[in-house]
Amino acid sequence: MARLADFRLIPALDTYPKVVAFSQKLPGKILILALFSAGLSFRTDSWLHLSVFMTAMTFLPQFRPVLLTIATFVSLYLANWPNVEIPWSIRQQHYPTVFFFKPMIVVAVLVFFAAYYTAVRQNKDRWYAKRPIRNLLVFYILLLIAATSTPFSNPQDVYLWAFLAVLGKYLWFFNYTLLDRHNKETPPLALQAGYYFPFWGGSTTPFPKGAAYLRKIEAKNPEQLAISQLKGIKLLYWALLLALLEKLLNQIFYGNANTSHAFSGIAFSLDIPSFHAVLHDGAGHSYPWYINWLALIANFFTRLLWFSVWGHVIIACCRMAGYNALRNTYKPLQSVSIADFWNRFYYYFKELLVDNFFYPAFLRYFKKWPRIRLFFATFAAAGFGNVLYHFLRETGNIADNGFWPALWSFRVYMFYGIVLSTAISISQLYEKKRPTDMSWLRKNFVTPVFVVGFYCILSIFDSSDRNLTLGDHFIFLLKLFNIHVS
C-alpha cells in the first residue's frame, strides 16, 4: 500500500540529490531547458522567445531583475502590447492605426503611476499617501464615471478610453508596488516595471503577486535554481497531462460535429448541451432536469481543468526563470472546507483580495469583536473586493453602456459575491470546531463532495452574460430540482 501511495505520474525530480546536482552543471542546464522548451511548444506559439528569456536568466542569474524587465517589454512588443478591450463604441470611430499608439498609451500609464508613486513616497503625511491603494482605486472609478458622463469629441475619447483600459490592466500590479513602498529592499520603479505583466504570462491578477514576493522566492544559488527549474518541468508536464484529460472530457461530454477532429479518433459522446445553452433554454427549448445537471457539472469540471492547465503553465515558466512560486491551483478536489477550496482554486487572486482588502479591513475595524472582525474582513475581500475587481475589468461594458447601467448589469455577480463571502466567513468561523479525528470516508469523500458541490451550484451565478437577470439564474436553479416557474 505504501508503494502504491507513493506512485507519481510525474517523478519528484527535485527531491533526487543526483538529479539536482546534475542540473547545476552545464549539460544538465541544457537538458532542462531543452525538455522544458519541447513541452512548452505544445502549449503556446510563443515558446521560442520564452525559451530564449529563460535561457538568459538561467546562465546570467546575477542580472535576473534586469533581464526580467527586458523580457517583459519585449514580450509586450511581440504580443502587440496589452490585449486591451477597446470599447466597441470607440472602435467604430477613427481608431489610430499608427504602430506607436499602444506603446504611447502604456508609457503614459507608467508615467502617471511613477508620478503618483513618487508623490506617495516623498509626502508620507499627505492624505493621498496615507491610504494610497484606496485613493488610487477611487481615482480610477471617478475617472470612469467622468468619462461616461462627459461627452468627448473624437479622437479625445479614443485616447481617454485607451488610457483607462490600460490603466485598468495595470491597476492591481501598481497596488502591489504601493504595498511594498516602505520596504528597504524595494528596487527602483524602473526595475519593478518588469513585474507588471511579466513575460511568463498571467492576467490582471499578478502572477505571482508583486516584487516583494518575487524577491522572497527568487533562487539565491545554483542549487535553488536547479530545484526551482526541476519543479517547473514537473508542473509543465503535469499541465500537459491535464490538457489531454481536458480534451478527452470535452470529447466525451460535448463531442465534435466533425468526427475527423474528434480527440484521438474517439467517436463516443454524451452530447451534453453547453451550459450557455441550458441557461438560455427559455427560448423555445426546455431541457430535462437531469440534462441541466449534466450541463452544469460538465461545465464546472472542464472549466476547472482548463483553469488549472492555464495557471500551471504560467507558474512553470516562472519557476524556470528562477522564481520558485507556489501553484495557482493546487488539488481543489481535496478541499476540506469552503474556505479551503477558495484558497486552492485561484491562489493568487485570493492573495490579491487578502492583501488589498482583507488585511486593511481586519487591522482597522471591529478589533474588540473577533468574530465580527473576521466576518467583516472576509466579506470585504471575497465580497466587495471580488465584485470590484471583476467590474473594473469590463471597461468595454462601462464605456458602451455607461458606468451606472454597467454596474446595474453586474447585479448577478454581486449576488454571487455576497453568497461566496458569507459561506467563506461561516467556514472560517467554524474552522476550529471541525473534528480533527474525521474518518477517512468523511475527510476524503463526504466533505470534498459537499464543498465541490457547493461551488458547482454557486457557479450558476458566476456568469459573464450581463443580459441575464438574477431571476433567470434562479429559474435555472429551480429547474435542477424539476421545479418550473412560468
C-alpha positions as CSV (number, residue, x, y, z in Angstrom):
1,M,0.0,0.0,0.0
2,A,2.9,2.4,0.8
3,R,4.4,1.9,-2.6
4,L,1.0,2.5,-4.3
5,A,0.5,5.7,-2.3
6,D,4.0,6.9,-3.3
7,F,3.3,6.3,-7.0
8,R,3.6,9.5,-9.2
9,L,2.8,10.0,-12.8
10,I,5.5,12.8,-12.8
11,P,8.5,11.8,-10.7
12,A,9.5,14.2,-7.9
13,L,12.8,15.1,-9.7
14,D,13.6,18.0,-7.3
15,T,13.9,15.5,-4.4
16,Y,16.6,13.4,-6.1
17,P,20.0,14.6,-5.0
18,K,21.8,13.3,-8.0
19,V,19.4,14.9,-10.4
20,V,19.6,18.2,-8.5
21,A,23.4,18.0,-8.7
22,F,23.5,17.2,-12.4
23,S,21.0,20.1,-13.1
24,Q,23.6,22.5,-11.7
25,K,26.2,21.6,-14.4
26,L,26.2,22.8,-18.0
27,P,24.9,19.6,-19.6
28,G,22.2,19.4,-17.0
29,K,21.1,23.0,-17.6
30,I,21.0,22.5,-21.4
31,L,18.9,19.3,-20.9
32,I,16.5,21.0,-18.6
33,L,16.0,23.9,-21.0
34,A,15.5,21.6,-23.9
35,L,13.0,19.4,-22.1
36,F,11.0,22.5,-21.0
37,S,11.1,24.1,-24.4
38,A,9.9,20.9,-26.0
39,G,6.9,20.7,-23.6
40,L,6.2,24.4,-23.9
41,S,5.9,24.1,-27.7
42,F,2.7,22.0,-27.2
43,R,1.0,24.9,-25.3
44,T,2.0,28.1,-26.9
45,D,3.3,29.5,-30.2
46,S,5.4,31.9,-28.1
47,W,7.6,29.0,-26.8
48,L,10.7,30.1,-28.7
49,H,11.1,33.6,-27.4
50,L,10.0,32.4,-23.9
51,S,12.8,29.8,-24.0
52,V,15.3,32.5,-25.0
53,F,14.4,34.6,-22.0
54,M,14.6,31.6,-19.6
55,T,17.9,30.6,-21.1
56,A,19.3,34.1,-20.4
57,M,18.1,34.1,-16.9
58,T,19.5,30.6,-16.3
59,F,23.0,31.5,-17.4
60,L,23.1,35.1,-16.1
61,P,21.2,34.8,-12.8
62,Q,23.1,37.9,-11.4
63,F,21.2,40.0,-13.9
64,R,17.8,38.4,-13.4
65,P,15.9,41.6,-12.4
66,V,17.2,43.5,-15.4
67,L,16.6,40.6,-17.7
68,L,13.0,40.2,-16.4
69,T,12.3,43.8,-17.2
70,I,13.8,43.5,-20.7
71,A,11.9,40.2,-21.3
72,T,8.6,41.7,-20.1
73,F,8.7,44.7,-22.5
74,V,10.0,42.5,-25.4
75,S,7.0,40.2,-24.8
76,L,4.6,43.1,-24.7
77,Y,6.0,44.3,-28.1
78,L,5.8,40.8,-29.6
79,A,2.3,40.4,-28.4
80,N,1.2,43.7,-29.9
81,W,1.2,45.2,-26.4
82,P,-1.5,44.6,-23.8
83,N,-4.6,42.8,-25.0
84,V,-6.8,45.7,-24.2
85,E,-10.5,45.6,-24.6
86,I,-11.2,48.8,-26.6
87,P,-14.9,49.6,-26.3
88,W,-17.0,48.8,-29.3
89,S,-18.4,52.4,-29.4
90,I,-14.8,53.6,-29.6
91,R,-13.6,51.2,-32.2
92,Q,-16.4,52.3,-34.5
93,Q,-14.8,55.8,-34.6
94,H,-11.5,56.7,-36.0
95,Y,-9.1,54.4,-34.2
96,P,-5.4,55.3,-34.5
97,T,-3.5,52.8,-36.7
98,V,0.0,54.2,-36.1
99,F,2.3,51.5,-34.7
100,F,3.3,53.5,-31.6
101,F,-0.3,54.1,-30.4
102,K,-0.4,51.3,-27.8
103,P,3.3,51.8,-26.6
104,M,2.4,55.5,-26.2
105,I,-0.6,54.7,-24.0
106,V,1.4,52.2,-22.0
107,V,4.2,54.8,-21.4
108,A,1.5,57.4,-20.4
109,V,0.1,55.0,-17.8
110,L,3.5,54.1,-16.4
111,V,4.5,57.8,-16.2
112,F,1.2,58.6,-14.4
113,F,1.9,55.9,-11.8
114,A,5.5,56.9,-11.4
115,A,4.4,60.4,-10.6
116,Y,1.8,59.1,-8.1
117,Y,4.2,56.6,-6.6
118,T,6.9,59.3,-6.2
119,A,4.4,61.7,-4.5
120,V,3.3,59.0,-2.1
121,R,6.8,58.1,-1.1
122,Q,8.0,61.7,-0.7
123,N,4.9,63.0,1.1
124,K,4.1,60.4,3.6
125,D,2.0,62.8,5.8
126,R,-0.3,63.9,3.0
127,W,-3.8,62.4,2.8
128,Y,-3.2,60.7,-0.5
129,A,-0.1,58.9,0.9
130,K,-1.8,57.5,4.0
131,R,-4.1,55.1,2.1
132,P,-2.6,55.2,-1.5
133,I,-4.3,52.0,-2.7
134,R,-7.8,53.1,-1.7
135,N,-7.1,56.5,-3.2
136,L,-5.9,55.1,-6.5
137,L,-8.9,52.8,-6.8
138,V,-11.3,55.7,-6.0
139,F,-9.5,57.9,-8.5
140,Y,-9.8,55.3,-11.2
141,I,-13.5,54.9,-10.5
142,L,-14.1,58.6,-10.6
143,L,-12.3,58.7,-14.0
144,L,-14.6,56.0,-15.3
145,I,-17.7,57.9,-14.1
146,A,-16.4,61.2,-15.6
147,A,-15.5,59.5,-18.9
148,T,-19.1,58.1,-19.2
149,S,-20.8,61.3,-18.1
150,T,-18.9,63.9,-20.1
151,P,-19.1,63.9,-23.9
152,F,-15.7,64.0,-25.6
153,S,-15.0,64.6,-29.2
154,N,-13.1,62.3,-31.5
155,P,-10.2,61.5,-31.1
156,Q,-10.0,62.6,-27.5
157,D,-12.4,59.8,-26.4
158,V,-10.3,57.2,-28.2
159,Y,-7.2,58.2,-26.3
160,L,-9.1,58.6,-23.0
161,W,-10.6,55.1,-23.1
162,A,-7.4,53.5,-24.3
163,F,-5.7,55.1,-21.3
164,L,-8.4,53.9,-18.9
165,A,-8.4,50.4,-20.3
166,V,-4.6,50.1,-20.0
167,L,-4.6,51.6,-16.5
168,G,-7.2,49.1,-15.5
169,K,-4.9,46.3,-16.8
170,Y,-2.0,47.6,-14.6
171,L,-4.1,48.6,-11.6
172,W,-3.5,45.6,-9.4
173,F,0.2,45.4,-10.3
174,F,0.5,49.0,-9.2
175,N,-1.2,48.2,-5.9
176,Y,1.4,45.6,-5.1
177,T,4.1,48.2,-5.7
178,L,2.3,50.6,-3.3
179,L,2.2,47.8,-0.7
180,D,5.9,47.4,-1.0
181,R,6.7,51.1,-0.8
182,H,8.2,51.1,2.7
183,N,10.4,48.0,2.3
184,K,14.2,48.9,2.3
185,E,14.9,46.3,-0.4
186,T,12.3,47.7,-2.8
187,P,14.1,48.1,-6.2
188,P,13.8,51.2,-8.3
189,L,10.5,51.7,-10.1
190,A,12.1,51.1,-13.5
191,L,13.0,47.6,-12.4
192,Q,9.6,47.0,-10.8
193,A,8.1,47.6,-14.2
194,G,9.4,44.1,-15.2
195,Y,7.0,42.6,-12.7
196,Y,4.0,44.2,-14.5
197,F,2.6,41.6,-16.9
198,P,5.8,39.6,-16.7
199,F,6.9,37.6,-19.8
200,W,5.6,34.3,-18.4
201,G,2.0,35.4,-18.7
202,G,-1.0,35.9,-16.5
203,S,-3.9,38.2,-16.3
204,T,-4.9,41.4,-14.4
205,T,-4.2,39.3,-11.4
206,P,-0.5,39.5,-10.8
207,F,1.3,36.1,-11.2
208,P,2.8,35.6,-8.7
209,K,1.9,38.7,-6.6
210,G,4.4,41.6,-6.6
211,A,8.1,42.4,-6.5
212,A,8.3,41.7,-2.7
213,Y,7.1,38.2,-3.2
214,L,9.4,37.6,-6.1
215,R,12.4,38.7,-4.1
216,K,11.4,36.2,-1.4
217,I,11.1,33.2,-3.7
218,E,14.0,34.1,-6.1
219,A,16.7,31.4,-6.3
220,K,19.8,32.6,-4.4
221,N,22.3,30.0,-5.5
222,P,22.7,27.3,-8.2
223,E,21.1,24.6,-6.1
224,Q,17.9,26.6,-5.5
225,L,17.8,27.4,-9.2
226,A,18.1,23.7,-10.1
227,I,15.3,22.8,-7.7
228,S,13.1,25.6,-9.0
229,Q,13.6,24.6,-12.6
230,L,13.0,20.9,-11.9
231,K,9.7,21.8,-10.2
232,G,8.9,23.9,-13.3
233,I,9.4,20.8,-15.6
234,K,7.3,18.7,-13.3
235,L,4.5,21.3,-13.4
236,L,4.6,21.8,-17.1
237,Y,4.4,18.1,-17.9
238,W,1.6,17.7,-15.4
239,A,-0.2,20.5,-17.2
240,L,0.2,18.7,-20.5
241,L,-1.4,15.5,-19.0
242,L,-4.3,17.6,-17.6
243,A,-4.7,19.2,-21.0
244,L,-5.1,15.8,-22.6
245,L,-7.6,14.9,-19.9
246,E,-9.5,18.1,-20.7
247,K,-9.6,17.3,-24.4
248,L,-10.8,13.8,-23.6
249,L,-13.6,15.0,-21.3
250,N,-14.7,17.7,-23.8
251,Q,-15.0,14.9,-26.4
252,I,-16.9,12.6,-24.1
253,F,-19.2,15.4,-22.8
254,Y,-19.8,17.5,-25.9
255,G,-18.5,15.5,-28.9
256,N,-17.4,17.1,-32.1
257,A,-19.6,17.7,-35.2
258,N,-16.7,16.7,-37.4
259,T,-15.6,13.2,-36.4
260,S,-12.3,13.6,-38.1
261,H,-11.4,16.2,-35.5
262,A,-12.5,14.1,-32.6
263,F,-10.0,13.6,-29.8
264,S,-7.8,10.5,-30.6
265,G,-10.5,9.4,-33.0
266,I,-13.0,8.8,-30.2
267,A,-16.5,8.8,-31.7
268,F,-18.4,8.3,-28.4
269,S,-20.0,11.4,-26.9
270,L,-22.8,12.1,-24.4
271,D,-23.7,15.2,-26.5
272,I,-24.4,17.3,-23.4
273,P,-25.5,20.8,-24.3
274,S,-23.3,23.7,-23.3
275,F,-24.0,25.5,-20.0
276,H,-24.8,28.6,-22.0
277,A,-27.5,26.7,-24.0
278,V,-29.3,25.4,-20.9
279,L,-29.1,28.7,-19.1
280,H,-30.8,30.3,-22.1
281,D,-33.3,27.4,-22.7
282,G,-36.3,29.7,-22.2
283,A,-36.2,30.5,-25.9
284,G,-38.4,27.7,-27.1
285,H,-36.5,24.6,-25.8
286,S,-36.7,23.2,-22.4
287,Y,-34.2,20.6,-21.2
288,P,-35.0,17.8,-18.7
289,W,-33.7,18.4,-15.2
290,Y,-31.0,15.7,-15.4
291,I,-29.7,17.3,-18.6
292,N,-29.4,20.6,-16.7
293,W,-27.4,18.8,-14.0
294,L,-25.1,17.2,-16.6
295,A,-24.5,20.5,-18.3
296,L,-23.7,22.3,-15.1
297,I,-21.4,19.5,-13.8
298,A,-19.6,19.1,-17.1
299,N,-19.1,22.9,-17.4
300,F,-17.7,23.1,-13.9
301,F,-15.1,20.3,-14.3
302,T,-14.0,21.3,-17.8
303,R,-13.5,24.9,-16.6
304,L,-11.6,23.7,-13.6
305,L,-9.3,21.6,-15.8
306,W,-8.8,24.4,-18.3
307,F,-8.1,26.9,-15.5
308,S,-5.6,24.5,-13.8
309,V,-3.7,24.0,-17.1
310,W,-3.6,27.7,-17.7
311,G,-2.2,28.5,-14.3
312,H,0.2,25.6,-14.2
313,V,1.9,26.7,-17.5
314,I,2.4,30.2,-16.2
315,I,3.9,29.1,-12.9
316,A,6.1,26.6,-14.6
317,C,7.6,29.3,-16.7
318,C,8.0,31.5,-13.6
319,R,9.9,28.6,-11.9
320,M,12.1,28.1,-14.9
321,A,13.0,31.8,-14.7
322,G,14.3,31.2,-11.2
323,Y,11.3,32.1,-9.1
324,N,10.1,29.1,-7.1
325,A,6.4,30.2,-6.9
326,L,3.6,28.3,-5.4
327,R,1.0,26.8,-7.8
328,N,-2.0,28.9,-8.6
329,T,-4.3,25.8,-8.4
330,Y,-3.5,23.0,-6.0
331,K,-5.7,19.9,-5.6
332,P,-9.0,21.7,-5.2
333,L,-10.9,18.5,-5.2
334,Q,-9.3,17.6,-1.9
335,S,-10.6,20.7,-0.2
336,V,-11.9,20.1,3.4
337,S,-13.9,23.4,3.7
338,I,-15.4,26.1,1.6
339,A,-12.6,28.5,2.6
340,D,-10.0,25.8,1.7
341,F,-11.4,25.4,-1.8
342,W,-11.2,29.2,-2.4
343,N,-7.5,29.1,-1.4
344,R,-6.7,26.1,-3.5
345,F,-8.6,27.0,-6.7
346,Y,-7.3,30.5,-7.5
347,Y,-4.5,31.2,-5.0
348,Y,-3.1,34.4,-6.5
349,F,-6.5,36.0,-6.9
350,K,-7.2,35.1,-3.3
351,E,-3.9,36.6,-2.2
352,L,-4.7,39.8,-4.2
353,L,-8.0,40.2,-2.3
354,V,-6.4,39.3,1.0
355,D,-3.6,41.9,0.6
356,N,-5.7,44.7,-0.8
357,F,-9.0,44.2,1.1
358,F,-8.9,41.6,3.9
359,Y,-5.9,42.9,5.9
360,P,-6.8,46.6,5.7
361,A,-10.3,45.8,7.0
362,F,-9.1,43.3,9.6
363,L,-6.5,45.7,11.0
364,R,-8.8,48.7,11.1
365,Y,-12.3,47.6,12.1
366,F,-14.0,45.7,15.0
367,K,-10.9,45.0,16.9
368,K,-12.9,44.2,20.1
369,W,-15.1,41.7,18.4
370,P,-13.0,38.9,16.9
371,R,-15.9,37.0,15.1
372,I,-17.4,40.2,13.6
373,R,-13.9,41.3,12.7
374,L,-13.1,38.1,10.8
375,F,-16.5,38.1,9.1
376,F,-16.3,41.7,8.0
377,A,-12.7,41.4,6.7
378,T,-13.7,38.3,4.7
379,F,-16.7,40.0,3.3
380,A,-14.6,43.0,2.3
381,A,-12.3,40.7,0.4
382,A,-14.4,37.8,-1.1
383,G,-17.5,40.0,-1.5
384,F,-16.7,43.7,-2.1
385,G,-13.2,43.3,-3.4
386,N,-14.1,40.3,-5.6
387,V,-17.0,42.2,-7.2
388,L,-15.0,45.4,-7.6
389,Y,-12.1,43.6,-9.3
390,H,-14.4,41.9,-11.9
391,F,-16.4,45.0,-12.5
392,L,-13.3,47.2,-13.2
393,R,-12.1,44.7,-15.8
394,E,-15.1,45.4,-18.0
395,T,-14.1,48.8,-19.4
396,G,-15.8,47.9,-22.7
397,N,-19.1,47.3,-20.9
398,I,-18.7,50.5,-18.9
399,A,-17.8,52.7,-22.0
400,D,-20.6,51.3,-24.2
401,N,-23.4,51.4,-21.7
402,G,-22.4,54.0,-19.1
403,F,-21.0,53.5,-15.6
404,W,-24.3,53.1,-13.7
405,P,-26.1,50.9,-16.2
406,A,-22.9,48.7,-16.3
407,L,-22.9,48.5,-12.6
408,W,-26.6,47.5,-12.5
409,S,-25.9,44.8,-15.1
410,F,-23.4,43.4,-12.6
411,R,-26.1,42.5,-10.0
412,V,-25.9,38.8,-10.7
413,Y,-22.2,38.7,-9.9
414,M,-22.9,40.9,-6.8
415,F,-25.2,38.2,-5.5
416,Y,-22.5,35.7,-6.3
417,G,-20.0,37.7,-4.2
418,I,-22.4,38.0,-1.3
419,V,-23.2,34.3,-1.1
420,L,-19.5,33.4,-1.6
421,S,-18.2,35.7,1.1
422,T,-20.9,34.7,3.5
423,A,-20.1,31.0,3.0
424,I,-16.3,31.5,3.4
425,S,-16.9,33.6,6.5
426,I,-19.0,30.9,8.1
427,S,-16.5,28.3,7.1
428,Q,-13.7,30.2,8.7
429,L,-15.6,30.9,11.9
430,Y,-16.3,27.2,12.4
431,E,-12.9,26.1,11.2
432,K,-11.6,25.3,14.7
433,K,-14.8,23.4,15.6
434,R,-14.2,20.8,12.9
435,P,-13.2,17.5,14.4
436,T,-9.6,16.5,13.9
437,D,-10.2,12.8,14.0
438,M,-12.5,12.6,11.0
439,S,-13.0,9.2,9.4
440,W,-11.2,8.5,6.1
441,L,-14.5,8.4,4.3
442,R,-15.6,11.8,5.6
443,K,-12.3,13.5,5.1
444,N,-11.6,12.2,1.6
445,F,-15.0,11.8,0.1
446,V,-18.0,13.2,2.0
447,T,-16.6,16.7,2.8
448,P,-14.9,17.3,-0.6
449,V,-18.1,16.3,-2.4
450,F,-20.1,18.7,-0.3
451,V,-17.6,21.5,-0.9
452,V,-17.2,20.9,-4.6
453,G,-21.0,20.6,-4.9
454,F,-21.5,24.0,-3.2
455,Y,-19.1,25.7,-5.7
456,C,-20.6,23.8,-8.6
457,I,-24.1,25.1,-7.8
458,L,-22.8,28.6,-7.0
459,S,-21.1,28.7,-10.4
460,I,-24.6,29.2,-11.9
461,F,-24.3,32.8,-10.8
462,D,-20.7,33.2,-11.9
463,S,-21.9,34.2,-15.4
464,S,-20.3,36.6,-17.8
465,D,-23.6,37.2,-19.6
466,R,-24.8,40.6,-18.4
467,N,-28.1,40.4,-20.3
468,L,-29.5,37.7,-18.0
469,T,-31.2,38.8,-14.8
470,L,-30.9,37.3,-11.3
471,G,-34.4,35.8,-11.8
472,D,-33.2,34.0,-14.9
473,H,-30.4,32.3,-12.9
474,F,-32.8,31.3,-10.1
475,I,-35.2,29.8,-12.7
476,F,-32.4,27.6,-13.9
477,L,-31.5,26.7,-10.3
478,L,-35.1,25.6,-9.7
479,K,-35.1,23.6,-12.9
480,L,-32.2,21.5,-11.5
481,F,-34.8,20.2,-9.0
482,N,-37.5,19.8,-11.7
483,I,-39.3,22.9,-10.4
484,H,-40.6,25.0,-13.3
485,V,-41.7,28.6,-12.9
486,S,-43.8,30.1,-15.7
